Structure formats: structure tokens, C-alpha cells
Amino acid sequence: MSRRFTFRCNLPARKLKKSDGRLQALWTFGPNQNIEFAIEDIAKVFQQVLGGRIADALDIAAFVYAADSDIKRSGGWIDDAIEPWARDFKFEIAVRDKAFWEREEVKELLIATLNFLSDDTYQFSFFPLKKDKAAQHYLDFGPASPHDWPFQNPPRVLLFSGGLDSLCGAVEKASAGENLVLVSHRPVSVIDSRQQELFEKLKEHFPAASILRVPVWVHKVGKPAREYTQRTRSFLFWALALAVGKSVNSRGMTFFENGVVSLNLPIADQVLRARASRTTHPVTLEKLQHLSALI
């Protein structure tokens, strides 16, 4: 049986219960903030359209990703037969639209999506957010004005990790003359510099296309990741792309991935289920598409 880990998110402290297992507090704003979360280089037009459910989705994704990165999966075997891969997560989260997130359809889909991605067990309880963060805590606007904004109504926003697959996708779209909105997660400065270098090369090679990169810091403050698998990172990517896509009235988002990897084929007998990445598995994409439509 996996051990329970409870995360109390943007909520005041409470007494520890036996059923909590290990209890941690997570904050994306305020004096107790321990998750860095900032979307940068966005035109001011964003401030007019970022809704409460989108902000909630960003928070939920950040909390789940922080927990996934922080709680190391167990090693060894139980009774020489059962691998202690899965973890048991419980989240108590303050949200802006409690009625929406408490809907049975929404909560079940949220849990099913995360369970499929990571093979972990999830439980969510939602509470009303008493005091919201200032808008600039989410969006650090750049100098562009709405009148100079060339990225309204793009066909898609692109997930841009800096890997070969996403780079090939960006090259394909830029070659076709499309304006690009690239959304990047940068957990550490090394990855950020690689993404920025590729971004500059794209602009250099495709001067006719307008290309914007939206880099996002999401990580635990002062604490490096302890779990390398981080299977919920694609859920975080989805939330970031959802926020940016809604903000620029995009018709959707695009993940680029190697087709064999997307199908989750095992590279060895023991690499089963979420042992192999399900980032762009057809089931993952179907669930994220359904969740996007509900939000």
C-alpha cells in the first residue's frame, strides 16, 4: 500500500490528521510562497481575458507538478513481486470557482487524466479562495502594446520544450509562414538558455514569421526536484498552453512528439504503463481535450 502525501495549497494551516500521512503546505503567492510561478513577456491584452477557471487550472497544475517533483518514488520491491512505483496524493486547494471544480464530471476527469499520466492515486478537495493574488503575480507583462500585438487569433499555440521533436514542429510551422506562439516551461536556467538559443535561431532563419516565446518558471523555491520521472509535466504544459491560447484567442494547442513515444510502446519488458512516458499518448490527448472544452 502506498503512503499518503497531503498537500494543503493556498490555504491556512490546520492540525495534522492520521489519514494525512505526510502534510505539506504549498503557496503560489503571499509571504509563504514556495512555488515560483510567473508567465513573462506577454502583451497587456492578456490581462483582459485571463479568467478565474484558467487561473485555477494554472494553480492546480503547479501544485501537482511540485508534488510530483518533490516526492521520490520508492525503490526496491515489496514481497519480491510488487514494485512500489505509485504514490498516494491528496490535494486540498483553494480555488476561485469552487462550484466548477467540485462538479463530478470535472473532478473525475481531472483524477483520471493524472492517474493515466503518472500511475499515482489522486484525491482532490476544493475550498473557496479567500484572497486572490494580484494579476501581475501571474503575468509579468512586457513592453508591447495591444496595438502592436501580432499574435491575436493564431491557429495554435505550440508547446516548446527545446527538444528535437518540438523544434521540428516549430520549423515546420514557421516554414509554412505561420506566426508562432511558443510556450516553454523552464525549471532550471540551463534549460532556459537552450530554449532561448533555439528561439533566437528560429527568428534568424525565418524572418518573415512573427515568433514569440512565452517562458514560464515553475519550480519549488530553493528546493531542487527529487523525482526525475515527473510524469505530470505534460499536464503543466497543457495548463500553460491553455492560459496562453485562451489569452490570444487561439483555436487550440499543438504537442509535437515522436510517434513511437506517443504510443507508449515498452522499450523493455519492465517498462510498462507510466514507466514509459504518456505525454502525448492518444488517451492523454483525448482527456486533455475534454478537460479544455469544459473549462
C-alpha positions in Angstrom: 0.0 0.0 0.0 1.4 3.4 -1.0 2.0 6.1 1.6 -0.4 9.1 1.6 1.0 12.6 1.0 -1.3 15.5 1.6 -0.7 19.0 0.2 -2.6 22.0 1.5 -2.5 24.6 -1.2 -3.0 28.3 -0.8 -4.9 27.5 2.4 -4.1 28.3 6.1 -2.5 25.7 8.2 -4.6 23.1 10.1 -3.9 20.3 12.5 -2.3 17.1 11.1 -4.6 14.1 10.9 -3.6 10.5 11.0 -5.1 10.0 7.5 -2.9 12.8 6.1 0.3 10.8 6.1 2.9 13.5 5.4 1.4 17.0 5.2 3.0 19.9 3.3 1.9 23.4 2.6 2.2 24.9 -0.9 1.7 28.5 -1.9 1.9 30.2 -5.3 1.8 33.7 -3.7 2.0 35.7 -0.5 4.5 35.7 2.3 4.6 31.9 2.5 5.1 31.4 -1.3 7.2 28.3 -2.0 6.3 27.8 -5.7 7.8 30.2 -8.2 5.2 30.7 -11.0 5.5 33.5 -13.5 4.5 33.9 -17.1 6.6 36.6 -18.8 6.9 38.6 -22.0 3.2 38.8 -22.7 1.4 41.8 -24.1 -1.0 43.7 -21.8 -4.0 42.4 -23.7 -3.7 39.2 -21.7 -4.9 40.9 -18.6 -8.3 41.4 -20.1 -9.1 37.7 -20.7 -7.5 35.5 -18.1 -10.4 34.1 -16.2 -10.8 32.5 -12.8 -11.0 28.9 -14.1 -7.8 29.4 -16.1 -6.0 30.8 -13.1 -7.3 27.8 -11.1 -6.1 25.4 -13.7 -2.6 27.0 -13.6 -2.5 26.7 -9.8 -3.7 23.1 -9.8 -1.1 22.1 -12.4 1.6 23.9 -10.5 0.7 22.2 -7.2 0.5 18.7 -8.9 3.8 19.2 -10.6 5.5 20.5 -7.4 4.3 17.4 -5.5 5.3 15.1 -8.3 8.8 16.6 -8.5 9.3 16.6 -4.7 8.1 13.1 -3.6 10.5 10.5 -4.7 9.1 7.2 -5.8 10.2 4.3 -3.6 12.9 1.9 -4.6 13.1 -1.9 -4.2 10.3 -4.4 -4.2 7.5 -5.4 -1.9 7.4 -9.2 -1.3 9.8 -9.6 -4.2 6.8 -9.1 -6.6 5.2 -5.6 -6.2 7.0 -2.5 -7.4 6.3 0.5 -5.1 6.1 2.9 -8.1 2.8 4.6 -7.3 2.2 7.3 -4.7 -1.0 8.4 -3.0 -1.6 12.1 -3.3 -4.3 14.2 -1.6 -4.7 17.9 -2.5 -6.7 20.5 -0.6 -6.7 23.5 -2.9 -8.2 27.0 -2.6 -9.8 27.9 -5.9 -11.8 30.8 -7.4 -14.6 28.7 -9.0 -15.2 26.0 -6.4 -18.6 25.0 -7.9 -16.9 24.2 -11.2 -14.0 22.1 -9.8 -16.4 20.2 -7.5 -18.6 19.1 -10.4 -18.4 15.3 -10.5 -17.6 15.2 -14.2 -14.7 17.7 -13.8 -13.2 16.1 -10.8 -13.4 12.6 -12.2 -11.8 13.7 -15.5 -9.0 15.6 -13.6 -8.2 12.5 -11.5 -8.4 10.1 -14.5 -6.1 12.3 -16.5 -3.4 12.5 -13.8 -3.7 8.8 -12.9 -3.2 7.8 -16.5 -0.2 10.1 -16.8 1.6 9.1 -13.6 0.1 5.8 -12.3 -0.4 7.6 -8.9 -3.6 7.9 -6.9 -5.2 11.3 -6.5 -7.8 12.8 -4.3 -8.9 16.5 -4.5 -10.9 18.7 -2.1 -11.6 22.3 -3.2 -12.2 25.3 -1.0 -13.1 28.9 -1.8 -10.0 31.2 -2.2 -10.4 33.9 0.4 -7.9 36.4 -1.0 -6.6 36.3 -4.6 -3.1 37.2 -5.8 -2.5 40.3 -7.8 -2.7 39.8 -11.6 0.9 40.6 -12.1 1.9 37.7 -9.9 0.7 35.5 -12.8 1.5 37.8 -15.7 4.7 39.9 -15.9 3.8 42.0 -18.9 6.4 43.0 -21.4 6.6 46.4 -23.1 4.4 45.6 -26.1 1.1 47.4 -26.5 -2.2 45.7 -27.8 -1.9 47.8 -31.0 1.5 46.2 -31.8 0.4 42.7 -30.8 0.8 40.4 -33.9 -0.4 37.2 -32.3 -4.1 37.5 -31.9 -6.1 34.6 -33.2 -3.2 32.2 -34.1 -4.3 28.8 -35.3 -2.4 27.1 -32.5 0.0 27.7 -29.6 2.9 25.3 -29.7 4.5 23.5 -26.7 8.2 24.2 -27.0 10.4 22.2 -24.7 13.7 22.7 -26.5 13.9 19.1 -27.6 14.2 17.9 -31.1 10.5 17.0 -31.6 9.2 20.4 -30.6 11.9 22.2 -32.6 11.0 20.2 -35.7 7.4 21.2 -35.2 8.2 24.8 -34.9 10.4 24.7 -38.0 7.6 23.1 -40.0 5.1 25.7 -38.9 7.5 28.6 -39.5 8.4 27.3 -42.9 4.7 27.5 -43.8 4.7 31.2 -42.9 2.7 30.9 -39.7 3.2 33.2 -36.8 4.3 31.2 -33.8 3.5 31.4 -30.1 5.9 29.1 -28.3 5.1 28.1 -24.7 8.1 26.8 -22.7 8.5 25.5 -19.2 11.9 26.4 -17.7 12.5 24.6 -14.4 16.2 25.5 -14.4 18.4 28.1 -16.1 20.3 25.6 -18.2 17.1 24.5 -20.0 16.0 28.1 -20.3 19.2 29.1 -22.1 18.9 26.2 -24.5 15.3 27.1 -25.3 16.3 30.8 -25.7 19.1 29.9 -28.1 16.8 27.8 -30.3 14.2 30.6 -30.2 16.8 33.1 -31.5 17.8 30.7 -34.2 14.2 30.3 -35.3 13.8 34.0 -35.6 17.1 34.3 -37.6 16.1 31.6 -40.1 12.5 32.6 -40.5 12.5 36.4 -40.5 9.1 36.6 -42.4 7.3 34.9 -39.5 6.5 36.6 -36.2 7.7 34.3 -33.4 7.0 34.8 -29.7 8.3 32.6 -26.9 6.4 32.6 -23.6 8.9 31.2 -21.0 7.4 30.1 -17.7 9.3 29.5 -14.4 7.6 26.8 -12.3 9.5 25.2 -9.5 9.8 24.8 -5.7 11.6 27.8 -4.3 15.1 26.9 -3.1 14.5 23.2 -3.5 15.7 21.1 -6.4 13.5 18.3 -7.8 13.9 14.9 -6.1 11.9 12.8 -8.5 13.3 12.7 -12.1 10.3 11.0 -13.8 7.9 14.0 -13.4 5.1 12.3 -15.4 2.7 15.2 -14.7 4.9 17.7 -16.5 2.7 17.4 -19.6 -0.3 18.4 -17.5 1.6 21.5 -16.5 2.4 22.2 -20.2 -1.3 21.8 -21.0 -2.3 24.3 -18.4 0.2 26.8 -19.6 -0.8 26.4 -23.2 -4.5 26.7 -22.2 -3.8 30.0 -20.5 -1.8 31.4 -23.4 -4.2 30.0 -26.0 -7.3 31.5 -24.3 -5.5 34.8 -24.0 -4.7 35.1 -27.7 -7.9 33.5 -28.9 -6.1 30.5 -30.3 -8.2 27.7 -31.8 -6.1 25.1 -30.0 -2.7 23.9 -28.9 -0.2 21.5 -30.5 2.1 19.0 -28.9 5.0 17.6 -31.1 6.3 14.3 -30.2 7.9 11.2 -31.7 5.1 8.9 -32.9 6.5 5.8 -31.3 7.0 7.5 -28.0 3.4 8.8 -28.2 2.1 5.3 -28.5 3.8 4.4 -25.2 5.4 1.2 -26.6 7.6 -0.5 -23.9 11.3 -0.4 -24.7 11.8 -3.4 -22.3 9.6 -5.9 -20.5 9.6 -3.9 -17.3 8.9 -0.6 -18.9 5.1 -0.7 -18.6 2.3 1.8 -18.1 3.6 5.2 -16.9 7.1 3.7 -16.7 7.2 4.9 -20.3 6.1 8.5 -20.9 2.5 9.1 -21.7 3.0 12.8 -22.5 1.3 12.7 -25.9 -0.4 9.3 -25.7 -3.8 9.3 -27.6 -5.6 8.7 -24.3 -3.8 11.7 -22.7 -4.7 14.0 -25.6 -8.3 12.9 -25.6 -8.6 13.6 -21.8 -6.9 16.9 -22.0 -9.1 17.9 -25.0 -12.2 17.1 -23.0 -11.0 19.0 -19.9 -10.1 22.0 -22.1 -13.6 22.0 -23.6 -15.1 22.0 -20.1 -13.0 25.0 -18.9 
